[in-house]
Amino acid sequence: MIDDPPAKKVSYSVIDHYPYQIFHNDLNAIETVFGGRVLEIADRLAGIVAQDHSNLICVTLLVDSIRFLAPARRGETLVFKASVNRVWGSSMEIGIKVFAGNLLTCKSRHVFSAYFTFVAVDADGKSTKIQQAIPETEAQKRRYKEADIRRINRLRVAQEIKDSRL
Ligand SMILES: CC(C)(COP(=O)(O)OP(=O)(O)OC[C@H]1O[C@@H](n2cnc3c(N)ncnc32)[C@H](O)[C@@H]1OP(=O)(O)O)[C@@H](O)C(=O)NCCC(=O)NCCS
């Protein structure tokens, strides 16, 4: 029998401050940041957190609760934060938050949030078990608890849709 890999702390893989300066080619027709750009960076960072935590190849299964809370503009700097909220079997939830601000004034505002569900896969692309993530801070413990509520909802909705097609 193979032992489960040892659990790792959430803080091991956390990305606390990933800055990205907004340039002209990041803007949409109304001169605010194109949402797809934010999503792409968020997906890359969530993947890094997933792989750093698990030491396995991880793929994006689903993204939900995507919220663009406020526009970000040319010249501002986006700061991405990413951490593993909870691990189940082969899947885990990575939470992403983005703040937009001005480096000169140090003022920033929350502009984006989303949850990425990643699955660890083996060499054949089959889902494989991940070590647990240990939350330590109050915020990490809250996210850990809430992540389970979100997962139950995701599975319930998927099942309800499946059943409705029978
Ligand atoms: C991700 C993938 C390997 C999962 O395959 P699968 O046959 O569904 O695998 P499983 O049935 O073993 O499920 C894998 C995990 O996803 C979870 N899952 C499946 N559907 C889910 C849903 N709707 N909501 C939440 N979790 C879900 C399962 O519960 C399981 O997690 P667990 O082991 O923690 O319980 C497969 O769907 C895939 O390869 N998708 C493409 C990924 C991709 O190309 N991403 C973009 C580029 S990275």
The ligand as an ORCA input file, in Angstrom:
! r2SCAN-3c Opt
* xyz 0 1
  C     -10.115     17.187    -15.289
  C     -10.387     15.783    -15.813
  C      -9.094     14.954    -15.794
  C     -11.394     15.135    -14.867
  O     -11.778     13.939    -15.414
  P     -12.981     13.101    -14.759
  O     -13.158     11.840    -15.512
  O     -14.167     13.994    -14.563
  O     -12.356     12.732    -13.361
  P     -13.087     12.303    -12.060
  O     -14.479     11.788    -12.314
  O     -12.111     11.401    -11.368
  O     -13.250     13.662    -11.228
  C     -12.112     14.378    -10.895
  C     -12.435     15.331     -9.764
  O     -13.253     16.374    -10.264
  C     -14.355     16.552     -9.386
  N     -15.477     17.063    -10.134
  C     -16.051     16.562    -11.227
  N     -17.066     17.331    -11.602
  C     -17.130     18.351    -10.730
  C     -17.965     19.481    -10.582
  N     -18.958     19.739    -11.447
  N     -17.741     20.311     -9.564
  C     -16.737     20.083     -8.690
  N     -15.898     19.043     -8.775
  C     -16.103     18.180     -9.787
  C     -14.621     15.139     -8.845
  O     -15.390     15.203     -7.649
  C     -13.203     14.703     -8.607
  O     -12.696     15.327     -7.448
  P     -12.333     14.509     -6.110
  O     -11.388     13.417     -6.501
  O     -11.658     15.551     -5.281
  O     -13.624     14.004     -5.538
  C     -10.968     15.803    -17.261
  O     -12.283     16.347    -17.204
  C     -10.126     16.637    -18.207
  O      -9.048     16.208    -18.653
  N     -10.606     17.853    -18.533
  C      -9.862     18.758    -19.398
  C      -8.943     19.650    -18.561
  C      -8.316     20.733    -19.404
  O      -7.898     20.465    -20.520
  N      -8.254     21.963    -18.852
  C      -7.829     23.122    -19.578
  C      -6.347     23.196    -19.759
  S      -5.434     23.037    -18.264
*
